[in-house]
């Protein structure tokens, strides 16, 4: 149920995920349609949900929201929400809802609803009434005059009749027809405010055949010589009522699909019979690496197509840097049509600026939003890079050994982090410890010369940043014969770039226990020390995973050496993936509070013979004793992120190798681009409706393809399973 709350007070939650309560009642939805109520709330007490207020103070048997929505052809053919249930109780809780911000003082008010009467008595207790507000208005837990009353009374066996009255002192009018208990009827209840006194008109229709124009009523109060009691001078709310006293109980009734309007035509506006739709199509036009501070740059336009919206859709910005953006349209009107919303980037400071544009409908299932990320630089203070030297002294060591040198880089005015990369072709002999340059500050870079073979080597480090003039540092090295250090486990750089995977499903079934992981397309790197990631197999169930640990019983406590191991996925195809979600499971063991051992999930891009590595923030990798031996699942939603067309994800573990470092991690079930929302959840009552086969390039087929296949089975309930197979 929407109110006139300013959109700036409503916010959507989360980067990877957004949930709003379903607010399905609309004020002024179509023309003079005052209210549309489908009771689309969580099951439980109706009071306090939407705009529903408590009438009076009776608290017995609260009115309930129940998951038994009513339907009727020609009015509500399919359920649009839930329903309200009134119990056959005496002096139960009553609730009311305003259908207008200001009292209606002239004309008629029509209320249509689907009514299913479950049981009735002979007590003539009304279950629905209009509310005439007092001078202080309609207020929670207050009472007002109940004008225009609808009731149901038992007639013959299993049947009942509807009755209406103007107020408590008015003669009742009864329908001529009987109606069946437990059957759903469309009931229209009208109260007309007529100038003068004691002359207001009340009418009732049951299952009216003609919705284009007002037909003859099933019961009515129009003879003022008979109906002489006081009437109303204004209406503002409608009440759902349970019982009237300790001795009189009301009928048990299910109420749904309530509509309130000022005329018959507005009540049955045929456009309201169609489901509302809202489609937003973004077109990002921001195509520069950075925009100048102080200037307006169009970031994106959003084509909005909508039909049958019951209320206006709010357009607003959220996010850390929403003040750096601006929208030209803040509201999409109710009804049907199309509109274009323009999002403008108007930075006032250097840096990366993120925000989210939200389209919030009164129908929560239509809500949507889009992330925006842009960079800004100051043309008057351009980014700069200063380096202590344009070359380093020649590195010298034996093949299989290492030697290091350091230099510093000073950066200023960067809109985002800069990059340092080894860009030559020295067969991966030169390694740098830091691929990221500060936005403004000094970065120390350690260069390690690690030749595998004797010979002369040369390479170059390129230092770059957006809008900054690049700098280079030349490297030369001489490797001599006679190295005695054992070679490192695993693989060497560079990363492969051919055949990027649009889909990846890796369960590590082909690894060997306590042996370096070796999988097609993967890189298993010993970045520091000689140990890499190992395979592991549990003896109890035969499950396999990738394992990393610094424990080495041969190195005494206190004599450990630094180690860093990284397991890197095959190249991943961002554009061709059916889903931009990267998921995996991780389990830690022998973890202790405050341990120095650290597992990180990193975003990686290939950078010549080296790689650009950036840890991904916000992933709560387990690191405490209470989480030992517990698998944790993670889904990284990478939609609308600034990601290269071909990228990699790495699992980087940093520690000290020795007998006094025992923390161990396991990685399993790594997936990318899997076109499913329910992997492996198949009930025995489900049947398969479709089977598709995908190769590693994302190509789909109805029959298995040559080589490795990802088999995706879709079931009758919409869930899917995913499994690997070879042909």
C-alpha positions, 0 to 999 in steps of 0.5 A: 500500500503506497502513501505519499512518502517522499522517495528519498526516504525509501532505500533499496538494500545491497550490491549483490542483493535488493528486497522491498515489501510488496506495497499493492494499494494505490491512492489515485491509481487510475483516474478516480480509482481511490484504492486498489487492495490485493492484501499482498503482505506477509501472512499474519495480522493485517493491522500495521501492514500497508496503511491499515489502522486499528479501529477502536481498541478491541484486540481479540482475534486480530484480522488476518492476512491469509494465503488464500487469494480469491479469483473470479473470471471477469474481475480477478481471473488470477490471484494478485496477492493474498486475502483478509480473513474475518472470523466469526467472533464477538467483539473482535479486532476491527481494522480500517484503511483510508482511501483518500487523503482528504474526506470525500464530501460529495458524489458517490463512493463505490467499493468492489471486492471479492467476498467468500462467506464461510459461515453466518448467524442470524445476528445481522452483524455487519462486516464492512462499513464506510467511515465518516471521519471526525474533525480530528480525522481518521486516527489509529485506535480511534472510533468514528461514525460507521456509515453504510453497512454490509452484512450477511445473514443465514437464510436456508440450509447452506445459504445466506442473504446480503443486507445493507443499512445506512446506519444503526438506526436505519431499516435493513434492506435484503437481497431477494436472491440467496447465495451459497456459503463457501462460494466467491462473489463479486460484491459492489457496495455504494454510498452516495452523498446527497445534498440535504439531510436523511436522504443519502442513497445506499446500493448493493450489487452481487455479481453484476453482469454489466461492468460497462454501465451501472445495472439495477441493484440487488438491494438499495436504500432510496425510499426516504419515507422509510429510511429516515435516519441520519446520514453522512456528510463526508467519507474517508475510510473503509472498515473490516469489522468482526462482531459487535458485542459479546453476544453477537458474532459476525460472519466468517468472511474472506475478502480480496481484490478490493477496489474503491472509486468515485464511479462505476466506470472507474471501478471497472476500468478494464485496463486494471484487469491486465497485469501491470508491467514495467520494463526499463532498458538502459543504454550506457553512453559513458564511454570515457576513462574519466570525466572532468570535474565540474562538467556534466557528462551523460552517463546513461539513458533508460527507456521506460515502457509501462502498462497499467501501473496502479500508481506513479513509479518513483525514480531516485538515486541511492549509493555512496556517491549519489550526490555526484549524479542527477536524474532529469525525471523523478516520477513515472506516472500511473497508467500506460506509456513510455518515458526516457530517464537521463542519468547525468554524471556531475562530479565535484571531486576527483575519484571513483563515484558509484551510485544506483538509479532505482525505479520503485513501483507500488507493485514491488515485483516490478522494482528494478535498479542499475548501478553506475560507476564513473571516474573523475579527474581535475583538468587543472591538476592532472594525474602525475607519476614520478619514479626514483629511477628509469632503470635498475642495476643488473640483477645477478644470481644462479638459475633457480635462485632469487635476488631482489631490488626495490624502487618507489613510485610517487603518484598524485591526483589519480581518479583511481588506483594505478597499475604496475606491470612487467610488460616485456618478454623475459619468460616470467623471470622478473616478478613484482610484489605490487601491481597497484599504485596509490591514488596519491602517495608513495608505493614501494615496489620490490622486483624479484629476479627468479630465472629458471635457466642460465642466460641474459634477461631484459624486461620493462616495468610500465607504470600507468594511471588514467590521464597520467603520462606512463613511466617505465623502469628498465630491467636487466638480469644475468642468470648463471649456471649451478643453481641448487634450489629445488624448483617450485611446485605448480606452474609458471606465468604467463597466464593463458588467454586462449579459449576463454570460458563462457562457463566453468564448473570445477569440482576438482574430481581429477586432483590427487591427494597432497599433490600439486593441483594440475588442471586444464586451463588453471594456473597453480602458482608458488608466488613466494617459496616453492609450495603451491596448492595441493589436491585433497580427498576425504576418505569417508565420502571420496569428495575432492577439493583443492587444498592449501596449507603452510604446515611443514614439519621439517621447518622448526617453529620460529624458523619459517619462511614466507610463502604465498600460493595462488590458484588461478582459474582459466580465462573467463569470458565476461560478455558471453557468459549466460550469468555473470555470477562466480560461485565457490565453496570454502572451508577452513581448518586449524584456524585460530583467532588473530592468525596471520594466515590469510586467504583472499579471492582476487580479481585478475587481468593478464598483463603481458607476462605478468598479471594485475591482481586486486583482492575483492573486498567484502568477502567474509572468508572464514578465519576463526576457530568457531568456523573450523570444518564448516563449508561456506558458500559464496556467490559473487554477482559481477553484473554491471561491474567494470570488468575486462572482457577476459578476466581471471579469479585467483585464490591467494593464500599468504602465510609462513611455511613451518611447523608452527603454522597450521591453518588450512583451507579447501576450495570446491565447486567453483562455477562461472556463467552457469545458466541456472538459479537452482543447482542440484535441487531436484525433488522426486516429484519433478520431471525434466522438461528440457536438457541442454548441453554447453561446451566450455565456450558457452555454445548450446546444443540439444545433444552432447558436444565433443569433449567436455559438456555442461549438462543443464536439466530444467524441471517442471517446477522451474529448477535446474541441475548442472553436471559435467560429462565427457563425450 
